[in-house]
Amino acid sequence: MAKKKAAVSIRECVACGCCIKVCPKNAISIPNGIHAIIDGELCVGCGKCVKECPASIIALEVAEK
């Protein structure tokens, strides 16, 4: 089965920070308060941020090799 990683729609993200609070690997940051960035190296694809996002703009996608 292919590994999945979280991906955020940066055009729709309002930088609320809800995803940061639930990420067990600290893979999410909001540089300059603009939008969330997910570090693909740290993300384990658990999906907690997907469930927590109030705008439903984070999704799990097949990770690139």
GUDREN-964528 format. One record per residue (C-alpha): residue in three letters; x, y, z; residue number from 0. Coordinates in Angstrom, 1 decimal, always signed. Each point is the difference from the previous one (the first is absolute). Layout:
BEGIN
<lolum><residuo>ala</residuo><X>X</X><Y>Y</Y><Z>Z</Z><num>NUM</num></lolum>
...
***
This chain:
BEGIN
<lolum><residuo>met</residuo><X>+0.0</X><Y>+0.0</Y><Z>+0.0</Z><num>0</num></lolum>
<lolum><residuo>ala</residuo><X>+1.3</X><Y>+3.5</Y><Z>-0.9</Z><num>1</num></lolum>
<lolum><residuo>lys</residuo><X>+0.9</X><Y>+2.3</Y><Z>+2.8</Z><num>2</num></lolum>
<lolum><residuo>lys</residuo><X>-2.1</X><Y>+3.1</Y><Z>+0.4</Z><num>3</num></lolum>
<lolum><residuo>lys</residuo><X>+0.9</X><Y>+3.4</Y><Z>+1.2</Z><num>4</num></lolum>
<lolum><residuo>ala</residuo><X>-2.0</X><Y>+3.1</Y><Z>+0.9</Z><num>5</num></lolum>
<lolum><residuo>ala</residuo><X>-0.3</X><Y>+2.8</Y><Z>-2.4</Z><num>6</num></lolum>
<lolum><residuo>val</residuo><X>-1.6</X><Y>+3.4</Y><Z>+0.6</Z><num>7</num></lolum>
<lolum><residuo>ser</residuo><X>-1.8</X><Y>+2.2</Y><Z>-2.6</Z><num>8</num></lolum>
<lolum><residuo>ile</residuo><X>+2.1</X><Y>+3.2</Y><Z>+0.6</Z><num>9</num></lolum>
<lolum><residuo>arg</residuo><X>-2.5</X><Y>+2.2</Y><Z>-1.8</Z><num>10</num></lolum>
<lolum><residuo>glu</residuo><X>-2.8</X><Y>-0.9</Y><Z>+2.4</Z><num>11</num></lolum>
<lolum><residuo>cys</residuo><X>+2.0</X><Y>-0.3</Y><Z>+3.2</Z><num>12</num></lolum>
<lolum><residuo>val</residuo><X>-0.7</X><Y>+2.8</Y><Z>+2.5</Z><num>13</num></lolum>
<lolum><residuo>ala</residuo><X>+2.8</X><Y>-0.9</Y><Z>+2.4</Z><num>14</num></lolum>
<lolum><residuo>cys</residuo><X>-2.2</X><Y>-0.8</Y><Z>+3.0</Z><num>15</num></lolum>
<lolum><residuo>gly</residuo><X>+2.5</X><Y>-2.4</Y><Z>+1.4</Z><num>16</num></lolum>
<lolum><residuo>cys</residuo><X>-2.4</X><Y>-2.8</Y><Z>+0.9</Z><num>17</num></lolum>
<lolum><residuo>cys</residuo><X>+2.1</X><Y>-2.5</Y><Z>-2.0</Z><num>18</num></lolum>
<lolum><residuo>ile</residuo><X>+3.2</X><Y>+0.9</Y><Z>+1.9</Z><num>19</num></lolum>
<lolum><residuo>lys</residuo><X>-1.5</X><Y>-0.8</Y><Z>+3.3</Z><num>20</num></lolum>
<lolum><residuo>val</residuo><X>-0.9</X><Y>-3.6</Y><Z>-0.9</Z><num>21</num></lolum>
<lolum><residuo>cys</residuo><X>+3.1</X><Y>-1.0</Y><Z>-2.1</Z><num>22</num></lolum>
<lolum><residuo>pro</residuo><X>+1.9</X><Y>-2.6</Y><Z>+2.0</Z><num>23</num></lolum>
<lolum><residuo>lys</residuo><X>+3.2</X><Y>+0.5</Y><Z>-2.0</Z><num>24</num></lolum>
<lolum><residuo>asn</residuo><X>+0.1</X><Y>+3.9</Y><Z>-0.1</Z><num>25</num></lolum>
<lolum><residuo>ala</residuo><X>-0.1</X><Y>-0.2</Y><Z>-3.8</Z><num>26</num></lolum>
<lolum><residuo>ile</residuo><X>-2.1</X><Y>+3.0</Y><Z>-0.4</Z><num>27</num></lolum>
<lolum><residuo>ser</residuo><X>+1.0</X><Y>+3.7</Y><Z>+0.2</Z><num>28</num></lolum>
<lolum><residuo>ile</residuo><X>-1.5</X><Y>+3.3</Y><Z>-0.9</Z><num>29</num></lolum>
<lolum><residuo>pro</residuo><X>+2.9</X><Y>+2.2</Y><Z>-1.1</Z><num>30</num></lolum>
<lolum><residuo>asn</residuo><X>-0.8</X><Y>+3.7</Y><Z>+0.1</Z><num>31</num></lolum>
<lolum><residuo>gly</residuo><X>-3.6</X><Y>-0.8</Y><Z>+1.0</Z><num>32</num></lolum>
<lolum><residuo>ile</residuo><X>-1.0</X><Y>-0.4</Y><Z>-3.7</Z><num>33</num></lolum>
<lolum><residuo>his</residuo><X>-1.0</X><Y>-3.7</Y><Z>-0.4</Z><num>34</num></lolum>
<lolum><residuo>ala</residuo><X>+0.9</X><Y>-3.4</Y><Z>+1.3</Z><num>35</num></lolum>
<lolum><residuo>ile</residuo><X>+3.0</X><Y>-1.9</Y><Z>-1.5</Z><num>36</num></lolum>
<lolum><residuo>ile</residuo><X>+0.4</X><Y>-3.7</Y><Z>+0.5</Z><num>37</num></lolum>
<lolum><residuo>asp</residuo><X>+3.5</X><Y>-1.5</Y><Z>+0.2</Z><num>38</num></lolum>
<lolum><residuo>gly</residuo><X>-0.2</X><Y>-3.2</Y><Z>-2.1</Z><num>39</num></lolum>
<lolum><residuo>glu</residuo><X>+3.0</X><Y>-1.4</Y><Z>+1.7</Z><num>40</num></lolum>
<lolum><residuo>leu</residuo><X>-1.6</X><Y>+0.2</Y><Z>+3.4</Z><num>41</num></lolum>
<lolum><residuo>cys</residuo><X>-3.6</X><Y>-0.8</Y><Z>-0.9</Z><num>42</num></lolum>
<lolum><residuo>val</residuo><X>-1.0</X><Y>-3.6</Y><Z>+0.7</Z><num>43</num></lolum>
<lolum><residuo>gly</residuo><X>-3.4</X><Y>+0.2</Y><Z>-1.6</Z><num>44</num></lolum>
<lolum><residuo>cys</residuo><X>-2.0</X><Y>-0.6</Y><Z>+3.1</Z><num>45</num></lolum>
<lolum><residuo>gly</residuo><X>-2.9</X><Y>+2.3</Y><Z>-1.2</Z><num>46</num></lolum>
<lolum><residuo>lys</residuo><X>-0.5</X><Y>+1.8</Y><Z>+3.3</Z><num>47</num></lolum>
<lolum><residuo>cys</residuo><X>+0.4</X><Y>+3.4</Y><Z>-1.7</Z><num>48</num></lolum>
<lolum><residuo>val</residuo><X>-2.5</X><Y>-1.0</Y><Z>-2.7</Z><num>49</num></lolum>
<lolum><residuo>lys</residuo><X>-2.6</X><Y>-0.7</Y><Z>+2.7</Z><num>50</num></lolum>
<lolum><residuo>glu</residuo><X>+0.8</X><Y>+3.1</Y><Z>+2.0</Z><num>51</num></lolum>
<lolum><residuo>cys</residuo><X>+0.0</X><Y>+2.6</Y><Z>-2.8</Z><num>52</num></lolum>
<lolum><residuo>pro</residuo><X>-3.2</X><Y>+2.1</Y><Z>+0.3</Z><num>53</num></lolum>
<lolum><residuo>ala</residuo><X>+0.1</X><Y>+1.0</Y><Z>-3.7</Z><num>54</num></lolum>
<lolum><residuo>ser</residuo><X>+0.6</X><Y>-3.6</Y><Z>-1.2</Z><num>55</num></lolum>
<lolum><residuo>ile</residuo><X>+2.9</X><Y>+1.1</Y><Z>-2.2</Z><num>56</num></lolum>
<lolum><residuo>ile</residuo><X>+2.6</X><Y>-2.6</Y><Z>+1.1</Z><num>57</num></lolum>
<lolum><residuo>ala</residuo><X>+0.0</X><Y>-3.4</Y><Z>-1.8</Z><num>58</num></lolum>
<lolum><residuo>leu</residuo><X>+2.0</X><Y>-3.1</Y><Z>+0.1</Z><num>59</num></lolum>
<lolum><residuo>glu</residuo><X>+1.7</X><Y>-0.6</Y><Z>-3.4</Z><num>60</num></lolum>
<lolum><residuo>val</residuo><X>+2.3</X><Y>-2.7</Y><Z>-1.3</Z><num>61</num></lolum>
<lolum><residuo>ala</residuo><X>+3.6</X><Y>+1.0</Y><Z>+0.9</Z><num>62</num></lolum>
<lolum><residuo>glu</residuo><X>+2.5</X><Y>+0.5</Y><Z>-2.8</Z><num>63</num></lolum>
<lolum><residuo>lys</residuo><X>+3.0</X><Y>-2.3</Y><Z>+0.1</Z><num>64</num></lolum>
***
